[in-house]
């Protein structure tokens, strides 16, 4: 997460801009920078906040759900970025988004059975 967040700020900013949906009423670059900052904080939270791991996992799952419209926009508008240069590749990414959300929850102990 920290690495991806740093990518938002430095080397992959243009590629991340391809995912900002047109309906977002904010500057694309501002959205990319802000979401990168959130990714860095979530990644750091996973590493440092061991007692709050479940909360961080839930926040990470919400973040992955929140960026889904961007992934959908990339597919609908046929925007090439991150090697996703065909409709099939972009569609596969959409299919795996729920798995990413489930991974964020599972890997941090949510839901926890007692």
N, C-alpha and C positions, 0 to 999 in steps of 0.2 A: 504494500500500500504506500509506503514511504517512497519507494522508487517510482511508482506510477505518479504520485503527487509531484515529485520533483520533475518528472517528464512534462507535466502540465506547465510548470514554470519555466522550463529551459528548452530541452531539445525536441519535444514533441508538441509544442503549443499549436502549431498549424494543423496537425493531424487531429488534435482534440477539438479544435474549432469546427471541424467537419461534422461533429456530433451535436453541436448546439442546435436545438430545434428552432425553426424560424419563428414560432409563436412566442418564444421567450423575449420579453420586451426590454432586455438588457443588452449591453455591449457584449459581443461574443467573447472578446478577450477577457473581459471582467468575469464572465461566467467560468471560463477555463481556469483563470487564476484562482478564483474563489473555490471551485471544486477541487483544484489541486491542493489548496490549503487544507480543505476538509479531509482529503485522502491522507495527507501527511499527519494530521492530528489523529485520525482513526488508526493509522499504522503505529504511531507512537503510543497511542492508548493501548493497543493490543500488546505491545512490548513491555510497557511500564505499569499499567494499571491492573495488576493481576487480581486484586480483590474485586475489581469492577469489570471483570472480563465478560460476564454475561451481559451487562449493560452495553459495553462497547460492541459486543457481537450483535446485539439488537440494533444499535445505531448503524453499524456497518451494513446490516441487512436492509435497513431503511434507505441508506445511501445507494446501495445497489438497485433497489427498486426505483429510487428517484432518478437515477441516470438512465433507466430503461427507455424513456421517451427519446433521449438522445440517440441511443442505439437504433431505435425504431426509425427516427428521422434519417439516420445514415442509410438505412435500408430503403426507405420509401423514396428518398431523393437521389439514390444511387451515388452516394459520395464515397470516393475511394480514400481510405486511410488505414494505417496499421496493417497493410497487406490484404485488407478486405476489399478486393477489387472486382468481385463478381457478386451477383445477387445471391448465389448459393452460399458463399462464404459469409456474407452479411446475415443471411437467414440462420445459418448454423449458430452464429453468435447470439441471435435472439433466443434460440431454443435453449441455449445453455445458461441464459441469465437466471432463470429460476433455480438452476443447480448452484449457481454462485451464491444466491441468497440463502439457499439451504445450507451450503457449506459454511457461510458466515455464522449461521445459528448453531449448527452442529459442532463446529470446531471450538466454539466458546462455551459449550455446555447448555445451549438452549434447544429444545426444552429440557430442563433438568428433572429427572425422576428421583424422588427421595424415598 
